[in-house]
Amino acid sequence: MNASRPTTILCIDDDVETLKSRSLLLKIHGYRVITALSGADGLQMLSEGQSVDLVLLDYMMTGMTGEQVAKELKHTHPAVPVVLVSGFPDVPQTLLTIVDGFVQKGKEPELIIGAIASALARNR
């Protein structure tokens, strides 16, 4: 992490409204936010050299699922922490072991911020 720039979060979700609200929440808390409407788009951004400090990732998406994206991220960018967000409480345990945090959708926004802060602190 570079102290001269704000912490950058890549937010990946296939729902435009969710991306807008999550982006606003993160910006209010001082993060720089970039967004992707699909896992493939997010992975492409990273492969093209976009530097991020954390990925906030939706679990259920069309195209690549959050699980597929998380596995690819951990393979190609193992140092980048991933926080998974899902409306489904039954996320596979195998997935929970590879991500750096999990928050169920619909919970207080502070839980997302807390999960992000914890994942960033563990990966410094």
TORDOMAR-547304 format. One line per 5 residues: their letters; for each residue x, y, z of N, C-alpha, C, O. Coordinates in Angstrom, 3 decimals, padded with zeros to 6 digits. Layout:
a> X/Y/Z/X/Y/Z/X/Y/Z/X/Y/Z; ...
END
This chain:
mnasr> 000.839/-001.172/000.000/000.000/000.000/000.000/000.889/001.242/000.000/001.931/001.291/000.652; 000.456/002.197/-000.723/001.228/003.417/-000.873/000.552/004.526/-000.082/-000.610/004.848/-000.330; 001.264/005.103/000.856/000.674/006.129/001.724/000.352/007.409/000.968/-000.422/008.234/001.454; 000.938/007.588/-000.226/000.721/008.827/-000.961/-000.576/008.813/-001.773/-000.954/009.833/-002.349; -001.247/007.690/-001.822/-002.517/007.645/-002.545/-003.559/006.927/-001.692/-003.228/006.110/-000.833
pttil> -004.830/007.253/-001.951/-005.865/006.570/-001.162/-005.927/005.079/-001.505/-005.536/004.661/-002.594; -006.419/004.302/-000.565/-006.620/002.878/-000.791/-007.643/002.699/-001.911/-008.720/003.294/-001.885; -007.287/001.868/-002.898/-008.145/001.655/-004.063/-008.857/000.317/-003.958/-008.234/-000.721/-003.735; -010.178/000.361/-004.122/-010.993/-000.848/-004.075/-011.644/-001.059/-005.433/-012.250/-000.148/-005.996; -011.508/-002.272/-005.947/-012.217/-002.673/-007.153/-013.498/-003.362/-006.701/-013.457/-004.402/-006.044
ciddd> -014.621/-002.781/-007.056/-015.927/-003.311/-006.675/-016.528/-003.997/-007.904/-016.759/-003.353/-008.927; -016.780/-005.302/-007.801/-017.316/-006.078/-008.913/-018.709/-006.573/-008.553/-018.885/-007.307/-007.581; -019.701/-006.163/-009.346/-021.091/-006.591/-009.155/-021.820/-006.402/-010.478/-021.571/-005.424/-011.181; -022.709/-007.312/-010.826/-023.414/-007.190/-012.101/-024.687/-006.347/-012.004/-025.436/-006.238/-012.975; -024.930/-005.756/-010.841/-026.102/-004.900/-010.662/-025.649/-003.437/-010.567/-024.924/-003.066/-009.644
vetlk> -026.078/-002.617/-011.519/-025.641/-001.220/-011.598/-025.990/-000.440/-010.340/-025.155/000.308/-009.832; -027.198/-000.596/-009.829/-027.613/000.154/-008.643/-026.805/-000.239/-007.411/-026.448/000.613/-006.597; -026.522/-001.516/-007.281/-025.689/-001.969/-006.165/-024.292/-001.369/-006.269/-023.723/-000.927/-005.270; -023.743/-001.357/-007.480/-022.421/-000.758/-007.674/-022.424/000.715/-007.284/-021.494/001.192/-006.633; -023.469/001.432/-007.683/-023.552/002.862/-007.359/-023.599/003.081/-005.854/-022.858/003.907/-005.322
srsll> -024.464/002.346/-005.168/-024.600/002.559/-003.723/-023.352/002.105/-002.973/-022.925/002.764/-002.025; -022.766/000.990/-003.387/-021.560/000.510/-002.722/-020.391/001.467/-002.974/-019.586/001.729/-002.080; -020.310/001.979/-004.191/-019.255/002.938/-004.527/-019.375/004.194/-003.670/-018.372/004.698/-003.164; -020.586/004.697/-003.507/-020.816/005.877/-002.679/-020.402/005.610/-001.230/-019.726/006.436/-000.615; -020.801/004.472/-000.690/-020.441/004.097/000.670/-018.924/004.099/000.849/-018.403/004.648/001.819
lkihg> -018.230/003.482/-000.093/-016.775/003.377/000.012/-016.101/004.737/-000.116/-015.136/005.025/000.592; -016.604/005.565/-001.012/-016.028/006.902/-001.198/-016.229/007.757/000.055/-015.341/008.517/000.441; -017.391/007.633/000.684/-017.657/008.361/001.930/-016.626/007.993/003.002/-016.261/008.819/003.838; -016.166/006.741/002.961/-015.188/006.268/003.945/-013.751/006.475/003.477/-012.820/005.919/004.061; -013.568/007.268/002.430/-012.234/007.666/002.025/-011.517/006.776/001.030/-010.341/006.994/000.737
yrvit> -012.209/005.776/000.505/-011.578/004.891/-000.463/-011.726/005.436/-001.884/-012.701/006.115/-002.206; -010.749/005.127/-002.716/-010.854/005.372/-004.149/-011.521/004.116/-004.720/-011.117/003.000/-004.392; -012.530/004.289/-005.563/-013.303/003.142/-006.033/-013.280/003.068/-007.560/-013.488/004.062/-008.256; -013.022/001.871/-008.049/-013.234/001.589/-009.464/-014.223/000.439/-009.516/-014.260/-000.394/-008.611; -015.019/000.390/-010.565/-016.082/-000.609/-010.621/-016.008/-001.428/-011.906/-015.468/-000.990/-012.922
alsga> -016.565/-002.621/-011.823/-016.692/-003.511/-012.967/-018.049/-004.204/-012.872/-018.457/-004.654/-011.801; -018.735/-004.280/-014.001/-020.066/-004.895/-014.044/-020.032/-006.406/-014.267/-021.078/-007.047/-014.367; -018.831/-006.969/-014.345/-018.722/-008.426/-014.471/-017.365/-008.860/-013.943/-016.425/-008.071/-013.857; -017.292/-010.118/-013.597/-016.024/-010.664/-013.139/-014.969/-010.595/-014.224/-013.808/-010.288/-013.953; -015.373/-010.882/-015.462/-014.424/-010.836/-016.580/-013.859/-009.432/-016.754/-012.663/-009.270/-016.994
dglqm> -014.715/-008.410/-016.633/-014.242/-007.021/-016.753/-013.258/-006.679/-015.636/-012.228/-006.051/-015.882; -013.577/-007.089/-014.420/-012.684/-006.823/-013.295/-011.337/-007.492/-013.468/-010.298/-006.879/-013.221; -011.347/-008.751/-013.893/-010.102/-009.475/-014.112/-009.288/-008.839/-015.237/-008.060/-008.785/-015.174; -009.984/-008.360/-016.260/-009.292/-007.715/-017.379/-008.609/-006.428/-016.909/-007.471/-006.150/-017.288; -009.309/-005.645/-016.081/-008.704/-004.419/-015.544/-007.393/-004.733/-014.838/-006.391/-004.043/-015.029
lsegq> -007.410/-005.767/-014.031/-006.211/-006.140/-013.285/-005.117/-006.659/-014.220/-003.942/-006.347/-014.031; -005.496/-007.446/-015.221/-004.492/-007.983/-016.148/-003.865/-006.874/-016.985/-002.746/-007.022/-017.477; -004.585/-005.761/-017.146/-004.061/-004.622/-017.903/-003.245/-003.679/-017.023/-002.789/-002.632/-017.483; -003.062/-004.056/-015.751/-002.182/-003.289/-014.890/-002.855/-002.349/-013.908/-002.168/-001.604/-013.209; -004.184/-002.363/-013.834/-004.877/-001.533/-012.846/-004.445/-001.977/-011.455/-004.541/-003.157/-011.118
svdlv> -003.972/-001.039/-010.655/-003.504/-001.359/-009.311/-004.643/-001.174/-008.312/-005.258/-000.109/-008.248; -004.917/-002.216/-007.537/-005.942/-002.131/-006.499/-005.392/-002.714/-005.205/-004.489/-003.551/-005.209; -005.962/-002.247/-004.101/-005.556/-002.738/-002.788/-006.474/-003.830/-002.266/-006.098/-004.589/-001.372; -007.692/-003.911/-002.829/-008.679/-004.896/-002.372/-009.755/-005.025/-003.430/-010.045/-004.071/-004.152; -010.350/-006.214/-003.523/-011.493/-006.448/-004.403/-012.706/-006.769/-003.539/-012.670/-007.672/-002.704
lldym> -013.783/-006.011/-003.756/-015.073/-006.277/-003.109/-015.925/-006.947/-004.164/-016.238/-006.335/-005.185; -016.302/-008.184/-003.940/-016.831/-009.061/-004.982/-018.196/-009.636/-004.629/-018.395/-010.170/-003.539; -019.134/-009.519/-005.569/-020.445/-010.144/-005.394/-020.330/-011.635/-005.695/-019.549/-012.044/-006.555; -021.105/-012.434/-004.989/-021.063/-013.889/-005.161/-021.888/-014.345/-006.367/-021.377/-015.068/-007.222; -023.145/-013.936/-006.445/-024.033/-014.388/-007.520/-024.056/-013.361/-008.647/-024.664/-012.299/-008.520
mtgmt> -023.396/-013.684/-009.733/-023.380/-012.813/-010.906/-023.605/-013.659/-012.152/-023.311/-014.855/-012.171; -024.129/-013.018/-013.188/-024.247/-013.707/-014.466/-022.858/-013.781/-015.086/-021.976/-012.991/-014.750; -022.672/-014.719/-015.976/-021.336/-014.914/-016.535/-020.487/-015.631/-015.516/-020.858/-016.702/-015.037; -019.347/-015.051/-015.177/-018.491/-015.641/-014.146/-019.112/-015.404/-012.782/-019.520/-014.286/-012.466; -019.183/-016.450/-011.977/-019.684/-016.283/-010.609/-018.583/-015.689/-009.737/-017.411/-015.669/-010.114
geqva> -018.984/-015.211/-008.574/-018.007/-014.697/-007.631/-016.982/-015.746/-007.240/-015.815/-015.429/-007.013; -017.415/-016.986/-007.161/-016.484/-018.060/-006.818/-015.410/-018.215/-007.896/-014.225/-018.338/-007.584; -015.826/-018.209/-009.163/-014.863/-018.325/-010.257/-013.888/-017.147/-010.263/-012.686/-017.324/-010.467; -014.417/-015.951/-010.038/-013.581/-014.752/-010.023/-012.592/-014.803/-008.863/-011.408/-014.511/-009.037; -013.079/-015.175/-007.678/-012.203/-015.244/-006.495/-011.065/-016.233/-006.722/-009.915/-015.941/-006.393
kelkh> -011.375/-017.393/-007.277/-010.335/-018.400/-007.530/-009.303/-017.871/-008.525/-008.101/-018.064/-008.338; -009.768/-017.208/-009.575/-008.852/-016.640/-010.569/-008.007/-015.529/-009.947/-006.804/-015.450/-010.195; -008.635/-014.670/-009.138/-007.903/-013.594/-008.469/-006.807/-014.146/-007.574/-005.684/-013.642/-007.579; -007.125/-015.170/-006.813/-006.142/-015.736/-005.890/-005.001/-016.408/-006.647/-003.893/-016.533/-006.126; -005.276/-016.842/-007.881/-004.231/-017.445/-008.709/-003.353/-016.377/-009.360/-002.127/-016.494/-009.369
thpav> -003.986/-015.335/-009.906/-003.250/-014.321/-010.671/-002.756/-013.146/-009.824/-001.742/-012.534/-010.157; -003.449/-012.830/-008.752/-003.097/-011.701/-007.881/-003.230/-012.117/-006.414/-004.074/-011.585/-005.693; -002.400/-013.068/-005.971/-002.574/-013.632/-004.627/-002.413/-012.631/-003.491/-002.907/-012.875/-002.391; -001.736/-011.514/-003.728/-001.521/-010.534/-002.649/-002.708/-009.591/-002.460/-002.762/-008.854/-001.476; -003.653/-009.611/-003.393/-004.802/-008.698/-003.306/-005.909/-009.363/-002.499/-006.427/-010.403/-002.905
pvvlv> -006.279/-008.778/-001.360/-007.360/-009.372/-000.564/-008.710/-009.253/-001.273/-008.964/-008.302/-002.012; -009.561/-010.241/-001.027/-010.897/-010.290/-001.617/-011.920/-010.385/-000.500/-011.836/-011.262/000.360; -012.894/-009.469/-000.518/-014.022/-009.537/000.410/-015.249/-009.877/-000.415/-015.584/-009.166/-001.362; -015.911/-010.953/-000.060/-017.076/-011.456/-000.775/-018.358/-010.937/-000.129/-018.481/-010.894/001.096; -019.307/-010.545/-000.974/-020.620/-010.090/-000.501/-021.663/-010.973/-001.174/-021.600/-011.208/-002.381
sgfpd> -022.622/-011.463/-000.392/-023.639/-012.345/-000.964/-024.977/-012.183/-000.277/-025.047/-011.964/000.933; -026.034/-012.293/-001.056/-027.381/-012.326/-000.513/-027.750/-013.720/-000.040/-028.772/-013.911/000.620; -026.914/-014.692/-000.379/-027.157/-016.078/-000.005/-026.276/-016.457/001.183/-025.054/-016.324/001.113; -026.882/-016.925/002.272/-026.079/-017.276/003.446/-025.271/-018.554/003.252/-024.285/-018.779/003.953; -025.687/-019.392/002.300/-025.037/-020.695/002.117/-023.949/-020.640/001.055/-024.050/-021.291/000.015
vpqtl> -022.919/-019.867/001.321/-021.767/-019.793/000.433/-020.888/-021.005/000.725/-020.672/-021.337/001.891; -020.376/-021.673/-000.310/-019.555/-022.866/-000.069/-018.371/-022.593/000.855/-017.676/-021.587/000.712; -018.155/-023.487/001.790/-017.055/-023.348/002.747/-015.715/-023.273/002.031/-014.810/-022.568/002.478; -015.581/-023.994/000.923/-014.329/-023.962/000.167/-014.031/-022.551/-000.337/-012.870/-022.148/-000.404; -015.064/-021.809/-000.687/-014.882/-020.429/-001.136/-014.503/-019.535/000.038/-013.626/-018.680/-000.087
ltivd> -015.157/-019.729/001.167/-014.876/-018.903/002.343/-013.433/-019.065/002.825/-012.889/-018.170/003.472; -012.818/-020.200/002.512/-011.430/-020.410/002.932/-010.434/-019.674/002.033/-009.287/-019.470/002.428; -010.857/-019.269/000.824/-009.904/-018.572/-000.054/-010.095/-017.060/-000.064/-009.188/-016.334/-000.471; -011.257/-016.569/000.375/-011.451/-015.116/000.422/-010.991/-014.582/001.777/-010.801/-015.341/002.727; -010.816/-013.266/001.846/-010.285/-012.643/003.060/-011.361/-012.063/003.965/-011.067/-011.556/005.047
gfvqk> -012.613/-012.140/003.514/-013.727/-011.649/004.308/-015.037/-011.965/003.615/-015.080/-012.145/002.398; -016.111/-012.032/004.402/-017.438/-012.324/003.862/-018.468/-011.487/004.612/-018.468/-011.423/005.841; -019.349/-010.845/003.836/-020.442/-010.064/004.415/-021.717/-010.440/003.678/-021.746/-010.492/002.448; -022.770/-010.700/004.442/-024.047/-011.008/003.830/-024.741/-009.710/003.414/-024.785/-008.748/004.181; -025.282/-009.692/002.195/-026.001/-008.501/001.706/-027.172/-008.201/002.629/-027.752/-009.101/003.236
gkepe> -027.509/-006.917/002.722/-028.640/-006.503/003.530/-028.262/-006.178/004.967/-029.085/-005.678/005.734; -027.020/-006.461/005.331/-026.556/-006.119/006.672/-026.127/-004.655/006.691/-026.054/-004.013/005.643; -025.847/-004.135/007.865/-025.451/-002.740/008.005/-024.208/-002.453/007.173/-023.287/-003.269/007.125; -024.180/-001.292/006.515/-023.017/-000.924/005.706/-021.708/-000.950/006.491/-020.643/-001.197/005.925; -021.792/-000.693/007.802/-020.585/-000.703/008.620/-019.910/-002.076/008.628/-018.700/-002.175/008.829
liiga> -020.697/-003.133/008.408/-020.104/-004.468/008.366/-019.198/-004.626/007.149/-018.148/-005.261/007.237; -019.598/-004.052/006.016/-018.756/-004.095/004.821/-017.477/-003.312/005.077/-016.380/-003.782/004.772; -017.621/-002.122/005.636/-016.453/-001.286/005.925/-015.522/-002.003/006.900/-014.304/-001.972/006.728; -016.081/-002.641/007.912/-015.275/-003.388/008.883/-014.550/-004.563/008.254/-013.383/-004.808/008.559; -015.229/-005.292/007.377/-014.605/-006.440/006.709/-013.463/-005.980/005.809/-012.424/-006.635/005.726
iasal> -013.663/-004.846/005.136/-012.616/-004.292/004.284/-011.413/-003.876/005.129/-010.274/-004.210/004.801; -011.664/-003.156/006.205/-010.577/-002.697/007.080/-009.802/-003.881/007.652/-008.573/-003.842/007.715; -010.504/-004.930/008.067/-009.837/-006.118/008.620/-008.977/-006.818/007.573/-007.843/-007.209/007.850; -009.529/-006.973/006.363/-008.778/-007.647/005.291/-007.550/-006.828/004.915/-006.483/-007.397/004.687; -007.675/-005.523/004.847/-006.532/-004.669/004.522/-005.475/-004.729/005.619/-004.281/-004.784/005.326
arnr> -005.904/-004.720/006.879/-004.964/-004.764/008.002/-004.178/-006.077/008.012/-002.978/-006.085/008.287; -004.855/-007.176/007.714/-004.188/-008.488/007.691/-003.196/-008.591/006.547/-002.234/-009.353/006.637; -003.406/-007.846/005.479/-002.574/-007.972/004.284/-001.531/-006.867/004.141/-000.903/-006.743/003.089; -001.343/-006.073/005.174/-000.318/-005.002/005.095/001.061/-005.557/005.259/002.036/-004.808/005.220
END
